[in-house]
Amino acid sequence: MQGTIFGYTEGQIAQFGLTFGVGAFILYMLFIVLNLARESKAGKFGTFILFLVLSFGMLGFLAKNVIKWVLGL
């Protein structure tokens, strides 16, 4: 089997890295936003706004994966 690593194709490894690697990066960024809210003493409403604004782009990535899963693509 040429072109495979541990029985996985390059495409499968790339998909795994994209899904779990970017997912782990998103969790790390959420931790950074939470730490920023704590250090700035933003309060509950300020923390909500920080998460809303700074995490809005992550929602698109998650929504794309959910839509692909629902449609079975």
Phi and psi in radians as a Rosetta constraint file:
Dihedral C 1 N 2 CA 2 C 2 CIRCULARHARMONIC -1.490 0.35
Dihedral N 2 CA 2 C 2 N 3 CIRCULARHARMONIC 2.513 0.35
Dihedral C 2 N 3 CA 3 C 3 CIRCULARHARMONIC 1.580 0.35
Dihedral N 3 CA 3 C 3 N 4 CIRCULARHARMONIC 0.188 0.35
Dihedral C 3 N 4 CA 4 C 4 CIRCULARHARMONIC -2.133 0.35
Dihedral N 4 CA 4 C 4 N 5 CIRCULARHARMONIC 2.656 0.35
Dihedral C 4 N 5 CA 5 C 5 CIRCULARHARMONIC -2.165 0.35
Dihedral N 5 CA 5 C 5 N 6 CIRCULARHARMONIC 2.036 0.35
Dihedral C 5 N 6 CA 6 C 6 CIRCULARHARMONIC 0.954 0.35
Dihedral N 6 CA 6 C 6 N 7 CIRCULARHARMONIC 0.571 0.35
Dihedral C 6 N 7 CA 7 C 7 CIRCULARHARMONIC 1.475 0.35
Dihedral N 7 CA 7 C 7 N 8 CIRCULARHARMONIC 0.073 0.35
Dihedral C 7 N 8 CA 8 C 8 CIRCULARHARMONIC -1.938 0.35
Dihedral N 8 CA 8 C 8 N 9 CIRCULARHARMONIC 2.494 0.35
Dihedral C 8 N 9 CA 9 C 9 CIRCULARHARMONIC -1.383 0.35
Dihedral N 9 CA 9 C 9 N 10 CIRCULARHARMONIC 2.928 0.35
Dihedral C 9 N 10 CA 10 C 10 CIRCULARHARMONIC -1.083 0.35
Dihedral N 10 CA 10 C 10 N 11 CIRCULARHARMONIC -0.666 0.35
Dihedral C 10 N 11 CA 11 C 11 CIRCULARHARMONIC -1.126 0.35
Dihedral N 11 CA 11 C 11 N 12 CIRCULARHARMONIC -0.694 0.35
Dihedral C 11 N 12 CA 12 C 12 CIRCULARHARMONIC -1.160 0.35
Dihedral N 12 CA 12 C 12 N 13 CIRCULARHARMONIC -0.695 0.35
Dihedral C 12 N 13 CA 13 C 13 CIRCULARHARMONIC -1.173 0.35
Dihedral N 13 CA 13 C 13 N 14 CIRCULARHARMONIC -0.713 0.35
Dihedral C 13 N 14 CA 14 C 14 CIRCULARHARMONIC -1.118 0.35
Dihedral N 14 CA 14 C 14 N 15 CIRCULARHARMONIC -0.726 0.35
Dihedral C 14 N 15 CA 15 C 15 CIRCULARHARMONIC -1.130 0.35
Dihedral N 15 CA 15 C 15 N 16 CIRCULARHARMONIC -0.710 0.35
Dihedral C 15 N 16 CA 16 C 16 CIRCULARHARMONIC -1.075 0.35
Dihedral N 16 CA 16 C 16 N 17 CIRCULARHARMONIC -0.802 0.35
Dihedral C 16 N 17 CA 17 C 17 CIRCULARHARMONIC -1.112 0.35
Dihedral N 17 CA 17 C 17 N 18 CIRCULARHARMONIC -0.701 0.35
Dihedral C 17 N 18 CA 18 C 18 CIRCULARHARMONIC -1.153 0.35
Dihedral N 18 CA 18 C 18 N 19 CIRCULARHARMONIC -0.818 0.35
Dihedral C 18 N 19 CA 19 C 19 CIRCULARHARMONIC -1.179 0.35
Dihedral N 19 CA 19 C 19 N 20 CIRCULARHARMONIC -0.957 0.35
Dihedral C 19 N 20 CA 20 C 20 CIRCULARHARMONIC -1.477 0.35
Dihedral N 20 CA 20 C 20 N 21 CIRCULARHARMONIC -0.593 0.35
Dihedral C 20 N 21 CA 21 C 21 CIRCULARHARMONIC -1.153 0.35
Dihedral N 21 CA 21 C 21 N 22 CIRCULARHARMONIC -0.840 0.35
Dihedral C 21 N 22 CA 22 C 22 CIRCULARHARMONIC -1.215 0.35
Dihedral N 22 CA 22 C 22 N 23 CIRCULARHARMONIC -0.608 0.35
Dihedral C 22 N 23 CA 23 C 23 CIRCULARHARMONIC -1.066 0.35
Dihedral N 23 CA 23 C 23 N 24 CIRCULARHARMONIC -0.744 0.35
Dihedral C 23 N 24 CA 24 C 24 CIRCULARHARMONIC -1.161 0.35
Dihedral N 24 CA 24 C 24 N 25 CIRCULARHARMONIC -0.655 0.35
Dihedral C 24 N 25 CA 25 C 25 CIRCULARHARMONIC -1.133 0.35
Dihedral N 25 CA 25 C 25 N 26 CIRCULARHARMONIC -0.667 0.35
Dihedral C 25 N 26 CA 26 C 26 CIRCULARHARMONIC -1.116 0.35
Dihedral N 26 CA 26 C 26 N 27 CIRCULARHARMONIC -0.762 0.35
Dihedral C 26 N 27 CA 27 C 27 CIRCULARHARMONIC -1.080 0.35
Dihedral N 27 CA 27 C 27 N 28 CIRCULARHARMONIC -0.678 0.35
Dihedral C 27 N 28 CA 28 C 28 CIRCULARHARMONIC -1.134 0.35
Dihedral N 28 CA 28 C 28 N 29 CIRCULARHARMONIC -0.707 0.35
Dihedral C 28 N 29 CA 29 C 29 CIRCULARHARMONIC -1.154 0.35
Dihedral N 29 CA 29 C 29 N 30 CIRCULARHARMONIC -0.616 0.35
Dihedral C 29 N 30 CA 30 C 30 CIRCULARHARMONIC -1.124 0.35
Dihedral N 30 CA 30 C 30 N 31 CIRCULARHARMONIC -0.674 0.35
Dihedral C 30 N 31 CA 31 C 31 CIRCULARHARMONIC -1.081 0.35
Dihedral N 31 CA 31 C 31 N 32 CIRCULARHARMONIC -0.709 0.35
Dihedral C 31 N 32 CA 32 C 32 CIRCULARHARMONIC -1.109 0.35
Dihedral N 32 CA 32 C 32 N 33 CIRCULARHARMONIC -0.746 0.35
Dihedral C 32 N 33 CA 33 C 33 CIRCULARHARMONIC -1.108 0.35
Dihedral N 33 CA 33 C 33 N 34 CIRCULARHARMONIC -0.738 0.35
Dihedral C 33 N 34 CA 34 C 34 CIRCULARHARMONIC -1.097 0.35
Dihedral N 34 CA 34 C 34 N 35 CIRCULARHARMONIC -0.751 0.35
Dihedral C 34 N 35 CA 35 C 35 CIRCULARHARMONIC -1.109 0.35
Dihedral N 35 CA 35 C 35 N 36 CIRCULARHARMONIC -0.701 0.35
Dihedral C 35 N 36 CA 36 C 36 CIRCULARHARMONIC -1.081 0.35
Dihedral N 36 CA 36 C 36 N 37 CIRCULARHARMONIC -0.728 0.35
Dihedral C 36 N 37 CA 37 C 37 CIRCULARHARMONIC -1.137 0.35
Dihedral N 37 CA 37 C 37 N 38 CIRCULARHARMONIC -0.692 0.35
Dihedral C 37 N 38 CA 38 C 38 CIRCULARHARMONIC -1.162 0.35
Dihedral N 38 CA 38 C 38 N 39 CIRCULARHARMONIC -0.813 0.35
Dihedral C 38 N 39 CA 39 C 39 CIRCULARHARMONIC -1.166 0.35
Dihedral N 39 CA 39 C 39 N 40 CIRCULARHARMONIC -0.552 0.35
Dihedral C 39 N 40 CA 40 C 40 CIRCULARHARMONIC -1.554 0.35
Dihedral N 40 CA 40 C 40 N 41 CIRCULARHARMONIC -0.019 0.35
Dihedral C 40 N 41 CA 41 C 41 CIRCULARHARMONIC 0.891 0.35
Dihedral N 41 CA 41 C 41 N 42 CIRCULARHARMONIC 0.944 0.35
Dihedral C 41 N 42 CA 42 C 42 CIRCULARHARMONIC -1.298 0.35
Dihedral N 42 CA 42 C 42 N 43 CIRCULARHARMONIC -0.354 0.35
Dihedral C 42 N 43 CA 43 C 43 CIRCULARHARMONIC 1.416 0.35
Dihedral N 43 CA 43 C 43 N 44 CIRCULARHARMONIC 3.138 0.35
Dihedral C 43 N 44 CA 44 C 44 CIRCULARHARMONIC -1.202 0.35
Dihedral N 44 CA 44 C 44 N 45 CIRCULARHARMONIC -0.810 0.35
Dihedral C 44 N 45 CA 45 C 45 CIRCULARHARMONIC -1.179 0.35
Dihedral N 45 CA 45 C 45 N 46 CIRCULARHARMONIC -0.719 0.35
Dihedral C 45 N 46 CA 46 C 46 CIRCULARHARMONIC -1.112 0.35
Dihedral N 46 CA 46 C 46 N 47 CIRCULARHARMONIC -0.689 0.35
Dihedral C 46 N 47 CA 47 C 47 CIRCULARHARMONIC -1.115 0.35
Dihedral N 47 CA 47 C 47 N 48 CIRCULARHARMONIC -0.724 0.35
Dihedral C 47 N 48 CA 48 C 48 CIRCULARHARMONIC -1.060 0.35
Dihedral N 48 CA 48 C 48 N 49 CIRCULARHARMONIC -0.783 0.35
Dihedral C 48 N 49 CA 49 C 49 CIRCULARHARMONIC -1.131 0.35
Dihedral N 49 CA 49 C 49 N 50 CIRCULARHARMONIC -0.732 0.35
Dihedral C 49 N 50 CA 50 C 50 CIRCULARHARMONIC -1.034 0.35
Dihedral N 50 CA 50 C 50 N 51 CIRCULARHARMONIC -0.811 0.35
Dihedral C 50 N 51 CA 51 C 51 CIRCULARHARMONIC -1.152 0.35
Dihedral N 51 CA 51 C 51 N 52 CIRCULARHARMONIC -0.695 0.35
Dihedral C 51 N 52 CA 52 C 52 CIRCULARHARMONIC -1.092 0.35
Dihedral N 52 CA 52 C 52 N 53 CIRCULARHARMONIC -0.878 0.35
Dihedral C 52 N 53 CA 53 C 53 CIRCULARHARMONIC -1.316 0.35
Dihedral N 53 CA 53 C 53 N 54 CIRCULARHARMONIC -0.839 0.35
Dihedral C 53 N 54 CA 54 C 54 CIRCULARHARMONIC -1.357 0.35
Dihedral N 54 CA 54 C 54 N 55 CIRCULARHARMONIC -0.319 0.35
Dihedral C 54 N 55 CA 55 C 55 CIRCULARHARMONIC -1.825 0.35
Dihedral N 55 CA 55 C 55 N 56 CIRCULARHARMONIC 0.042 0.35
Dihedral C 55 N 56 CA 56 C 56 CIRCULARHARMONIC -1.112 0.35
Dihedral N 56 CA 56 C 56 N 57 CIRCULARHARMONIC -0.645 0.35
Dihedral C 56 N 57 CA 57 C 57 CIRCULARHARMONIC -1.174 0.35
Dihedral N 57 CA 57 C 57 N 58 CIRCULARHARMONIC -0.553 0.35
Dihedral C 57 N 58 CA 58 C 58 CIRCULARHARMONIC -1.175 0.35
Dihedral N 58 CA 58 C 58 N 59 CIRCULARHARMONIC -0.513 0.35
Dihedral C 58 N 59 CA 59 C 59 CIRCULARHARMONIC -1.079 0.35
Dihedral N 59 CA 59 C 59 N 60 CIRCULARHARMONIC -0.635 0.35
Dihedral C 59 N 60 CA 60 C 60 CIRCULARHARMONIC -1.091 0.35
Dihedral N 60 CA 60 C 60 N 61 CIRCULARHARMONIC -0.754 0.35
Dihedral C 60 N 61 CA 61 C 61 CIRCULARHARMONIC -1.107 0.35
Dihedral N 61 CA 61 C 61 N 62 CIRCULARHARMONIC -0.772 0.35
Dihedral C 61 N 62 CA 62 C 62 CIRCULARHARMONIC -1.172 0.35
Dihedral N 62 CA 62 C 62 N 63 CIRCULARHARMONIC -0.694 0.35
Dihedral C 62 N 63 CA 63 C 63 CIRCULARHARMONIC -1.109 0.35
Dihedral N 63 CA 63 C 63 N 64 CIRCULARHARMONIC -0.677 0.35
Dihedral C 63 N 64 CA 64 C 64 CIRCULARHARMONIC -1.053 0.35
Dihedral N 64 CA 64 C 64 N 65 CIRCULARHARMONIC -0.769 0.35
Dihedral C 64 N 65 CA 65 C 65 CIRCULARHARMONIC -1.184 0.35
Dihedral N 65 CA 65 C 65 N 66 CIRCULARHARMONIC -0.665 0.35
Dihedral C 65 N 66 CA 66 C 66 CIRCULARHARMONIC -1.156 0.35
Dihedral N 66 CA 66 C 66 N 67 CIRCULARHARMONIC -0.747 0.35
Dihedral C 66 N 67 CA 67 C 67 CIRCULARHARMONIC -1.113 0.35
Dihedral N 67 CA 67 C 67 N 68 CIRCULARHARMONIC -0.734 0.35
Dihedral C 67 N 68 CA 68 C 68 CIRCULARHARMONIC -1.088 0.35
Dihedral N 68 CA 68 C 68 N 69 CIRCULARHARMONIC -0.691 0.35
Dihedral C 68 N 69 CA 69 C 69 CIRCULARHARMONIC -1.170 0.35
Dihedral N 69 CA 69 C 69 N 70 CIRCULARHARMONIC -0.747 0.35
Dihedral C 69 N 70 CA 70 C 70 CIRCULARHARMONIC -1.149 0.35
Dihedral N 70 CA 70 C 70 N 71 CIRCULARHARMONIC -0.734 0.35
Dihedral C 70 N 71 CA 71 C 71 CIRCULARHARMONIC -1.386 0.35
Dihedral N 71 CA 71 C 71 N 72 CIRCULARHARMONIC -0.220 0.35
Dihedral C 71 N 72 CA 72 C 72 CIRCULARHARMONIC 1.310 0.35
Dihedral N 72 CA 72 C 72 N 73 CIRCULARHARMONIC 0.546 0.35
